Amino acid sequence: MKFVTWLWGDRNWHSSYGAEHVNLLVDCIRRNYKGKAEFYCVTDNGEGLGDDITVIPLWSDFSSLGHCYRRLKAFSKEFGDLIGGKFCSIDLDVVITGDLTEVIDNAPDFAIMKDFQPPTPYNGSFFIMEPGARSQVWEQFVKDPQGLIAKGNKLGYCACDQKIIATVLGKNERILGDTDGFYSYKFAIKQRGNKLPENAKVIAFHGTGKPWHKEYRAIDWVKNNCRYTKRAIVLGGASGVWDELKSLGNVADNSAIIAVNDSGYAYSGKIDYWVTLRPEKFAKWRQKRADNGYNMRFISIGYNSANKKPEIMDEGMNERVNGKLWHGSSGLFAVKAAFEHGFDEIILCGVPMNNDLNIHRGEKWKQFNDFRKGWTDNLNELKGRVYSQSGWTKELLGSFM
C-alpha cells in the first residue's frame, strides 16, 4: 500500500506542522500496517523528512484558495499516474491506535472517514482510493471551483476539500466510521472522558488541538500510540551486512544496534547490545572491539540453557519463548533478545539464512538449512514485527524498505 501525507506552508492557514510530524506518522503507520508499505509526502519543503519517504513536489493549482483545496488533485487521473497504485491518504494530526491492515487491504476502490459534524458526510483526514476512481471530483472542481464551494456551503457542508468531495459524490460512498474504529477526538472521544472504545483504530484531532500538544500528551493512549517505534537493527555476519545497514538511511539513527558474534568487534559505530550463542568466544571478541577503540558501553547477552549469566557477560538467555523452542541460529537468538528487551520492531541486516559468505570468517555457511525451521515454526510471532534486508529471510518476512 502507498501512504500519502501532506505538508505545506500556507499564508491563509496557521499551521504547526513540520517534517517531524510526517516522520512520526510514517513510523506509527509502519507499526500498525503489516503489509508492504511505501511512503510519500506531497510538500513544498522536503527538508528533514526521513530517507524512507519519497517527496512529491507540491503543485501550485488553487494555492490562492488556501486551506486543503489543493489536496483535491489527489483525485485526478494525473495523480493516479504519478502514484502508480492504490493509496491511503492520512492527515498528520491523527493518532493510530490499532492495526489498520484489514481495513486498508479490504477497502473498495474508494473509502473515506466519516465526519462527525452533520450534515457533512465525509472527513478528509483519512481516505483510501484506487488512482482515478473518483476523478470527477477534480474534474468538476477545476471547471468551477467557486461554484462548487458555494454549492457546498449551501448544503451546509463544512471545511474545504471534504466539502467538495461530498458535493460532487453525494452521501453514498463507503464510510469508515465507528464500526470500523474511526473516531473524532473532539466529537466522540472527549465526550467519553478520553476513554477509547475497544475497536479504536484511528482518532482524528481535527480543529485546533493536536496530539503533540502538552495537554493531550498527558492522556495515556495518546502517549502510548503517538510515539516513535522502539526499533532495533540486528547486524549479522553475511557479506551484505554493511550495505544493508547503509540502505536504511536515517532510520538507523533512531534505532538500537544489536551486534551478533563477530559483527560486535567489526562494526565501528555505536552498539547497544551484543548477542551470541557462543559465550565462550566473547572475551576474545570484546578485547578486539576494545583494541579497535570502539564504544564499550553495551549490554552483552549470551546463551545459557538455564537463563543464567555466562561468565563476563551481562545477561544469559536460552532459546525458548513461552516454552517453545526458537532454534534458528544466532540471528533468531538476537530477535528473541530484542523482543525480551521490549522492542516493537526488528530489522535484520546480514541475516539472509542462506549459504552467503560470512565476511568475518571468510567462508560460506553450510548449515543454514538446519536452522530455517526455527524461523518458519515461529512465523506468526515474527511476521509484521521482524523484517530482513536480504536472502531467504527477506522472502519469508519482507523487507523494511
C-alpha positions as CSV (number, residue, x, y, z in Angstrom):
1,M,0.0,0.0,0.0
2,K,1.1,3.5,-0.8
3,F,0.6,6.0,2.0
4,V,0.4,9.7,1.2
5,T,0.9,12.5,3.7
6,W,0.7,16.3,3.1
7,L,2.9,19.1,4.4
8,W,2.9,22.7,3.3
9,G,3.2,26.3,4.4
10,D,0.1,28.4,3.7
11,R,-0.3,32.1,4.2
12,N,-4.0,31.5,4.7
13,W,-3.7,28.8,7.3
14,H,-1.8,28.9,10.5
15,S,-0.1,25.6,10.8
16,S,2.1,24.0,13.4
17,Y,3.1,21.0,11.2
18,G,6.7,20.2,10.4
19,A,8.8,17.3,9.0
20,E,8.9,15.8,12.4
21,H,5.2,15.2,12.3
22,V,5.5,13.5,8.9
23,N,8.3,11.2,10.2
24,L,6.3,10.4,13.3
25,L,3.1,9.5,11.4
26,V,5.1,7.3,9.0
27,D,6.7,5.5,11.9
28,C,3.2,4.9,13.5
29,I,1.8,3.6,10.2
30,R,4.7,1.1,9.9
31,R,3.9,-0.2,13.4
32,N,0.2,-0.6,12.6
33,Y,0.2,-1.9,9.0
34,K,1.6,-5.3,8.3
35,G,1.6,-5.3,4.5
36,K,4.2,-3.9,2.2
37,A,4.2,-0.1,2.5
38,E,5.6,2.8,0.6
39,F,5.5,6.4,1.9
40,Y,5.1,9.7,0.1
41,C,4.8,13.3,1.2
42,V,3.3,16.0,-1.0
43,T,5.2,19.1,0.2
44,D,6.8,22.4,-0.7
45,N,9.6,21.7,1.7
46,G,11.1,18.2,2.0
47,E,13.9,19.2,4.3
48,G,14.1,16.9,7.4
49,L,11.9,14.1,6.0
50,G,13.0,10.5,6.6
51,D,15.0,8.7,3.9
52,D,12.2,6.2,3.6
53,I,9.8,8.9,2.4
54,T,9.5,9.9,-1.3
55,V,8.9,13.6,-1.8
56,I,6.3,14.7,-4.4
57,P,6.7,18.4,-5.1
58,L,3.5,20.3,-4.2
59,W,1.7,21.7,-7.2
60,S,0.5,25.3,-7.4
61,D,-3.0,24.5,-8.5
62,F,-5.5,26.6,-6.5
63,S,-2.9,27.6,-3.9
64,S,-4.6,31.1,-3.9
65,L,-7.6,29.5,-2.3
66,G,-5.5,28.2,0.7
67,H,-6.5,25.5,3.1
68,C,-6.8,22.0,1.7
69,Y,-8.3,22.6,-1.7
70,R,-5.1,21.8,-3.5
71,R,-5.3,18.3,-2.0
72,L,-8.2,17.6,-4.3
73,K,-5.7,16.9,-7.1
74,A,-5.2,13.5,-5.4
75,F,-8.5,12.6,-7.2
76,S,-7.1,13.4,-10.6
77,K,-6.0,10.9,-13.2
78,E,-2.7,12.7,-13.3
79,F,-2.0,12.0,-9.6
80,G,-3.0,8.4,-10.2
81,D,-0.4,8.1,-12.9
82,L,2.1,9.7,-10.5
83,I,1.5,7.5,-7.5
84,G,1.0,4.3,-9.6
85,G,-1.2,2.3,-7.3
86,K,-3.9,2.2,-4.7
87,F,-3.1,4.7,-1.9
88,C,-4.2,5.8,1.5
89,S,-4.1,9.5,2.4
90,I,-3.7,10.3,6.1
91,D,-3.6,13.6,7.9
92,L,-0.7,14.4,10.2
93,D,-2.9,15.0,13.2
94,V,-4.4,11.6,13.5
95,V,-3.4,9.1,16.2
96,I,-3.3,5.4,15.1
97,T,-4.4,3.2,18.0
98,G,-5.0,-0.1,16.3
99,D,-3.9,-2.3,13.4
100,L,-5.0,-1.0,10.0
101,T,-4.1,-3.9,7.8
102,E,-7.6,-5.5,7.4
103,V,-9.4,-2.2,6.9
104,I,-7.0,-1.0,4.3
105,D,-6.5,-4.2,2.4
106,N,-10.2,-4.9,2.2
107,A,-11.2,-1.4,1.2
108,P,-13.2,-0.9,-2.1
109,D,-11.9,1.4,-4.8
110,F,-12.8,4.4,-2.5
111,A,-13.5,4.7,1.2
112,I,-13.3,7.8,3.4
113,M,-13.6,8.6,7.0
114,K,-16.9,9.7,8.4
115,D,-17.3,13.3,9.5
116,F,-18.8,14.0,12.9
117,Q,-20.4,17.3,12.1
118,P,-23.7,16.7,10.3
119,P,-24.7,17.2,7.6
120,T,-21.2,16.9,6.3
121,P,-20.8,13.2,5.4
122,Y,-17.0,12.8,5.0
123,N,-13.8,13.8,6.7
124,G,-10.7,14.2,4.7
125,S,-8.4,13.1,7.5
126,F,-8.3,9.5,6.0
127,F,-9.3,8.0,2.7
128,I,-8.3,5.1,0.5
129,M,-8.6,5.2,-3.2
130,E,-7.7,3.4,-6.4
131,P,-6.0,6.0,-8.6
132,G,-8.6,8.0,-10.6
133,A,-11.5,6.0,-9.1
134,R,-13.3,9.3,-8.4
135,S,-11.7,11.6,-10.9
136,Q,-14.9,13.6,-11.3
137,V,-14.1,15.3,-8.0
138,W,-11.1,17.0,-9.5
139,E,-12.6,17.4,-13.0
140,Q,-15.7,19.3,-11.7
141,F,-13.7,21.4,-9.2
142,V,-11.3,22.5,-12.0
143,K,-14.2,23.7,-14.1
144,D,-16.0,25.7,-11.4
145,P,-14.2,25.9,-8.1
146,Q,-16.1,28.9,-6.7
147,G,-19.4,27.4,-7.9
148,L,-18.7,24.1,-6.1
149,I,-17.6,25.9,-2.9
150,A,-20.8,27.9,-2.9
151,K,-22.9,24.8,-3.6
152,G,-21.2,23.0,-0.7
153,N,-21.8,26.0,1.6
154,K,-25.5,26.0,0.7
155,L,-25.7,22.3,1.6
156,G,-24.3,23.1,5.0
157,Y,-21.0,21.1,4.4
158,C,-18.0,22.3,6.5
159,A,-14.2,22.5,5.9
160,C,-12.7,22.7,2.4
161,D,-11.7,19.5,0.5
162,Q,-14.2,17.3,2.2
163,K,-16.9,19.9,1.3
164,I,-16.1,19.5,-2.4
165,I,-15.8,15.7,-2.1
166,A,-19.3,15.5,-0.6
167,T,-20.8,18.0,-3.0
168,V,-19.6,16.0,-6.0
169,L,-20.0,12.5,-4.8
170,G,-23.1,12.7,-2.6
171,K,-23.6,10.7,0.6
172,N,-23.4,7.1,-0.6
173,E,-19.7,6.4,-0.6
174,R,-18.2,3.8,1.7
175,I,-17.5,5.5,5.0
176,L,-15.1,4.5,7.7
177,G,-16.9,5.2,11.0
178,D,-17.5,3.9,14.5
179,T,-17.9,0.3,13.5
180,D,-14.6,0.4,11.7
181,G,-12.8,2.0,14.7
182,F,-12.6,5.6,13.2
183,Y,-13.5,8.4,15.7
184,S,-13.2,12.1,16.1
185,Y,-11.4,13.2,19.3
186,K,-13.4,16.4,19.6
187,F,-16.8,15.0,19.0
188,A,-16.5,11.4,20.3
189,I,-13.6,10.5,22.5
190,K,-13.6,13.7,24.5
191,Q,-17.3,13.1,25.3
192,R,-16.3,9.7,26.7
193,G,-14.0,11.2,29.2
194,N,-11.0,10.4,27.0
195,K,-11.6,6.7,27.1
196,L,-11.0,4.8,23.8
197,P,-13.6,2.3,22.5
198,E,-12.2,-1.2,22.3
199,N,-12.2,-1.2,18.5
200,A,-10.5,2.2,18.1
201,K,-8.0,2.4,15.2
202,V,-7.8,6.0,14.1
203,I,-8.6,9.1,16.1
204,A,-8.7,12.4,14.2
205,F,-7.7,15.5,16.0
206,H,-9.3,18.0,13.6
207,G,-9.5,21.5,14.7
208,T,-7.0,23.4,16.9
209,G,-5.9,20.8,19.5
210,K,-3.2,18.4,18.3
211,P,-2.0,15.2,19.8
212,W,1.5,16.5,20.3
213,H,0.3,19.4,22.4
214,K,1.1,19.1,26.1
215,E,-2.5,18.8,27.3
216,Y,-3.1,15.7,25.1
217,R,0.3,14.1,25.7
218,A,-0.8,13.5,29.3
219,I,-3.5,11.1,28.0
220,D,-2.2,7.5,28.2
221,W,-3.5,6.3,24.9
222,V,-2.1,9.3,23.1
223,K,1.3,8.9,24.8
224,N,1.4,5.2,24.1
225,N,0.4,5.4,20.4
226,C,1.7,8.8,19.2
227,R,5.3,7.9,19.6
228,Y,8.3,6.5,17.7
229,T,8.6,2.8,17.4
230,K,11.1,1.2,19.6
231,R,13.1,-0.4,16.8
232,A,16.3,-2.5,16.7
233,I,18.7,-3.3,13.9
234,V,20.4,-6.7,14.1
235,L,23.8,-6.9,12.5
236,G,24.7,-10.4,11.3
237,G,27.8,-11.7,9.5
238,A,26.7,-12.1,5.9
239,S,28.6,-10.3,3.1
240,G,25.9,-7.7,2.6
241,V,25.6,-6.5,6.2
242,W,27.2,-3.1,5.8
243,D,25.4,-2.2,2.5
244,E,22.1,-3.3,4.0
245,L,22.7,-1.1,7.1
246,K,23.5,1.8,4.8
247,S,20.4,1.2,2.8
248,L,18.3,2.1,5.8
249,G,19.5,5.7,5.8
250,N,18.5,7.8,8.7
251,V,16.1,5.0,10.0
252,A,19.3,3.7,11.7
253,D,19.7,7.0,13.6
254,N,16.8,6.3,15.8
255,S,17.3,2.5,16.2
256,A,19.2,0.4,18.7
257,I,22.0,-1.7,17.2
258,I,22.2,-5.3,18.2
259,A,25.5,-6.9,17.0
260,V,25.8,-10.7,16.6
261,N,29.0,-12.6,17.1
262,D,32.0,-11.1,15.2
263,S,30.0,-8.1,14.0
264,G,30.3,-6.7,17.5
265,Y,34.1,-6.0,17.1
266,A,33.9,-5.3,13.3
267,Y,31.2,-2.5,13.5
268,S,32.8,0.8,14.2
269,G,29.6,2.6,15.1
270,K,27.9,2.6,18.5
271,I,26.4,-0.8,19.5
272,D,23.7,-1.1,22.2
273,Y,23.6,-4.9,22.6
274,W,26.0,-7.7,21.7
275,V,24.4,-11.1,21.4
276,T,25.9,-14.6,20.9
277,L,25.2,-18.3,21.1
278,R,28.9,-18.8,21.7
279,P,29.7,-17.0,25.0
280,E,33.0,-18.9,25.3
281,K,34.3,-16.7,22.5
282,F,33.0,-13.4,23.9
283,A,36.1,-12.4,25.9
284,K,38.3,-12.6,22.7
285,W,35.7,-10.6,20.7
286,R,35.3,-8.0,23.3
287,Q,39.0,-7.4,23.5
288,K,39.1,-6.9,19.7
289,R,36.5,-4.2,20.0
290,A,38.4,-2.5,22.8
291,D,41.6,-2.7,20.7
292,N,39.8,-1.1,17.8
293,G,38.8,1.9,20.1
294,Y,35.1,1.5,19.6
295,N,32.4,2.1,22.3
296,M,32.4,-0.4,25.1
297,R,29.1,0.6,26.8
298,F,26.6,-2.0,25.7
299,I,24.6,-4.9,27.1
300,S,26.1,-8.3,26.3
301,I,23.7,-11.3,26.1
302,G,25.0,-14.9,25.9
303,Y,23.3,-18.3,25.6
304,N,22.7,-20.3,28.7
305,S,20.1,-23.1,28.9
306,A,19.1,-22.1,32.4
307,N,19.0,-18.4,31.6
308,K,22.0,-17.8,33.9
309,K,24.5,-15.2,33.1
310,P,27.6,-16.5,31.4
311,E,30.9,-15.5,32.7
312,I,32.0,-11.9,31.9
313,M,28.6,-11.2,30.1
314,D,25.7,-9.1,31.4
315,E,22.8,-11.4,30.8
316,G,22.1,-15.1,30.0
317,M,19.2,-16.3,27.8
318,N,18.0,-19.6,26.4
319,E,16.3,-20.3,23.1
320,R,12.8,-20.8,24.4
321,V,9.8,-18.4,24.3
322,N,6.8,-19.5,26.5
323,G,8.2,-23.0,26.5
324,K,8.5,-23.1,22.7
325,L,12.0,-23.6,21.1
326,W,13.3,-20.8,18.9
327,H,16.3,-22.7,17.5
328,G,17.2,-20.7,14.4
329,S,20.8,-19.7,14.7
330,S,22.3,-16.5,16.2
331,G,20.1,-14.3,14.1
332,L,16.9,-15.6,15.6
333,F,18.6,-15.6,19.1
334,A,19.2,-11.9,18.6
335,V,15.5,-11.4,17.6
336,K,14.4,-13.1,20.8
337,A,16.8,-10.8,22.8
338,A,15.2,-7.8,21.1
339,F,11.7,-9.0,22.0
340,E,12.7,-9.6,25.6
341,H,14.1,-6.0,25.8
342,G,10.8,-4.5,24.7
343,F,11.5,-3.7,21.0
344,D,8.4,-3.3,18.8
345,E,10.2,-4.0,15.5
346,I,13.4,-5.6,14.4
347,I,15.3,-5.2,11.1
348,L,17.8,-7.8,10.1
349,C,20.9,-6.8,8.2
350,G,23.3,-9.6,7.1
351,V,21.0,-12.4,8.2
352,P,19.9,-14.0,4.9
353,M,19.9,-17.6,6.3
354,N,21.5,-18.9,3.1
355,N,25.0,-20.0,2.1
356,D,26.2,-16.5,1.7
357,L,29.8,-15.7,2.7
358,N,30.5,-14.8,6.3
359,I,32.7,-11.8,5.9
360,H,34.4,-12.2,9.3
361,R,35.4,-15.9,8.8
362,G,35.9,-15.8,5.0
363,E,33.8,-18.9,4.3
364,K,30.3,-19.8,3.3
365,W,27.8,-21.1,5.8
366,K,26.9,-24.6,5.0
367,Q,24.5,-25.5,7.8
368,F,21.8,-22.8,7.1
369,N,19.1,-25.4,6.2
370,D,19.4,-26.9,9.6
371,F,18.2,-23.7,11.2
372,R,15.4,-22.4,8.9
373,K,12.8,-24.5,10.7
374,G,13.1,-22.3,13.8
375,W,12.0,-19.3,11.7
376,T,9.1,-21.0,9.9
377,D,7.8,-22.6,13.1
378,N,7.6,-19.2,14.8
379,L,6.5,-17.2,11.8
380,N,3.3,-16.0,13.4
381,E,5.3,-14.3,16.1
382,L,7.8,-12.8,13.7
383,K,5.7,-11.6,10.7
384,G,4.9,-8.0,10.9
385,R,7.5,-7.3,13.6
386,V,10.6,-8.6,12.0
387,Y,12.0,-7.6,8.6
388,S,15.0,-8.6,6.6
389,Q,17.0,-6.8,4.0
390,S,18.3,-9.9,2.1
391,G,18.1,-13.5,1.2
392,W,15.7,-16.2,2.4
393,T,14.6,-14.2,5.5
394,K,13.7,-11.3,3.2
395,E,11.4,-13.6,1.2
396,L,9.9,-15.0,4.4
397,L,9.4,-11.8,6.4
398,G,9.5,-9.0,3.9
399,S,12.0,-6.1,3.7
400,F,11.7,-2.9,5.8
401,M,12.1,-0.5,2.8
